[in-house]
Amino acid sequence: MFIRPQPYSVATVGCNFNCEFCQNHEISQMPRLLVKPGEDILPAEMCSSGEKSGSKTIAYTYTEPTVLFRIGLRDRENCP
């Protein structure tokens, strides 16, 4: 059996889509007036945290795919 390291998951709150099948609607459709959970992190800090956790990959989760695509392209420049 080949065991792979778990990905380092990164999420953002909010989504412009309103998909009926969304499995993360509690996060993606949070009321806009609530304080956002979590914390801000710079791309280099995210890469460093992922490496320290032993992960070999980053999984962008919970949010509109078109936004995360742009973030992924940006982070590709910052992660080795």
C-alpha positions, 0 to 999 in steps of 0.5 A: 500500500502506498501512503501519500502525505495529506495535502495542506488545505487552505480555504477562504470564506464566501462564494459568488455562486449559489450551487444547489449541490454545494457541500460546503454551503455553511462556509461558502454562503455565510452571512456577510455581516459575520466576522470571518473565521480564520486568519489572513496568511501571506502566500510565503507563510502558507507555503512554509506552514505546508512544508512544516506539516509534511505536506507535498501539495496544497488543496484550495477548498471551500470556495468559488473555483475561479477565485481559487484558480487565480490564487493558485497561480499566484502561489505557484510563484511563491512556493518552491 
